[in-house]
């Protein structure tokens, strides 16, 4: 996950693992076509593994924090299913970074919103990079604390520029 836009009016976070599926899926199909009718089992096993990777990594997440409307739109797509959430800033009780051990490569992380209805992970998968996630956590929390649209002013004063000097006479007497 990464922040792809951070403007005063909105912040957009995006996570794309679709590219893995776009690489492994066609490779799996190619291996299936090439190995049809062949007695070797290894290419068929490789095709199955590549097909499984294409299925597992077919994920996409978009999170839009609208600072003016003070709303969050979250869309998470995976193979065969799309989930969407629309939340108000005040529905978010907490934002946290979930951490897993990650095995021999070290810990992995993901952002999660905590609401009265439960936890909403922003991504399906975890990834490395604690400093990146700590920075995202701080920036998302700052966005949630940001003020909404400013109240309209109750007093209005016209501020007009001074009038221009009079134009000189075009026709001179004489």
N, C-alpha and C positions, 0 to 999 in steps of 0.2 A: 504494500500500500504506500502511496505517496501523495503529497499535496501537489495538485496540478494547477491550482488557481487560489490565490489569496489576495482578495481585493477588499476594500472597506465595506462593500455591500454583500459579498459572499465569499465562501471558501468551498473548494471542491477537492475531495479526496477520491482517488481511483486505485483500484487493484485489478490488474489484468494478468491472468495466467492462461488466457485463451491461446496465446502464441504457441505454448507447448502442445496443445491439442492440434493446432494447425500444422505442426511439424510431424508429430508422431502418428496422427490419424492417417494421412496419406501414405506414410512409410509402411504402416501396418497393412493397408490395402494393397500396396505394391508387393509386399512379401507374400500375401495370400495369393495374388494372381500368379506370381512367379513360381510358387511352390505347389500349385494345384497338380495333383497326380504324381508328385515326387515322393519317393519312399523316405527321404530324410525328415526327421521330426524336429530338428533344431530350428530351421527357418519358420516352421509353423508355431513353435513356442515363442520365438522372437516376435512374430506377428501378433500373437495373443498378448504379450507383455506391452508392446507398443499400443495396441488397441485399448488395453486397460489404462495406460498412461493418458491417452487421449480422452478417455471417459473421466478419469479422476481430476485432471487438470482443466476441464472445461468450466471455468469459473470466471465471473466478472462482478465487480462491485463498484457502484458509484454512490458517493455521499455528498449531498449539497447542503451546506449550512447557509441559509439565507439570513443575513444579519439584519436586514431591514424588516422583513416579515417575522423574524425570530422563529423560523421553522426549519426542520431538517427533513429532507427527502432521501431515503435510503433505498437503493435497488440492488438486490443480489441475485444474480443469475447463475444457475448451475445446470448440468445436463438434465433436461426434461422439466425444469421448474424455475420459476422466477418469483421471488418474494419482494414485496415493497412495504415500506413503513413511511408514514408521515407523522412527525412528532413536533411538538412545540418545544422551544428551549426549556421552558419551566417543567416539562415532563422528564427531563434528564436529571436524575438525582446525582449521578456521578459518572465520570469518564475514567476508565482505568486501562492499564496495559496488562493483559493476561500474559503469563510466562509459562513455558513448558521447558523441560530439561533439554530437549532437542538432541539427545544422544551424544555421540562423540564430537559432533561439530559445535557444541555449545548450545546455550539457551536460544529459544525462538519466541517471538512475540506477536501479539495482535491487539488492536484497540477494541474496547467493548463499552457500550453505553449501558448504564444501569438505570432502569425505570421502575415504577411501582409494579409493573407487570412482569418484571424479570430482566435478565441480562440479554442484550442484543449484540452479539459479536459482529463487528463490521466486515470481517472476512471469514471465509470458510477455513482457510489455512493459516498457519503460523509461518513467520519468516524471521531470519536473523537481523541483527542491527539494533542493539539496545539504544545507542545514542540517537539514531533516527527516530525510534519510537518515543523516546523521552521528549524529543523536540516536537514531534507531532502531538503528543499528549498536551504539552504546554500550549501550543498554538490553538488546538481545539478548545481547551478550557478557556483561553483568552477570548476566543470567538463566542463561546456560549455566555461569557460574562459581558460581552460588548453591549453597549446601549442600543436600543431599538431606534426607530425613526424619531427624530427630534420633534417635540411638540411645536405646533405652529405658533408663531408669535401673536400675542393678543393686541399688540400695538403696531400700527402701520404708519410709517411716515414716508411721504414721497421725497425722494432725493433726486431732484432733477438738476441737470447741469445748467450753468448760467446761460442766458440767451446770447446768441452770437451778436457781434457788433453790427450796426446797420450797414447795408451794402452802399458803396459809393455810387453817386449818380453816374450813369453811363454817358449821358449827354451833358457836356459842360456848357454853361451859358457863354455867349459871346460870339 
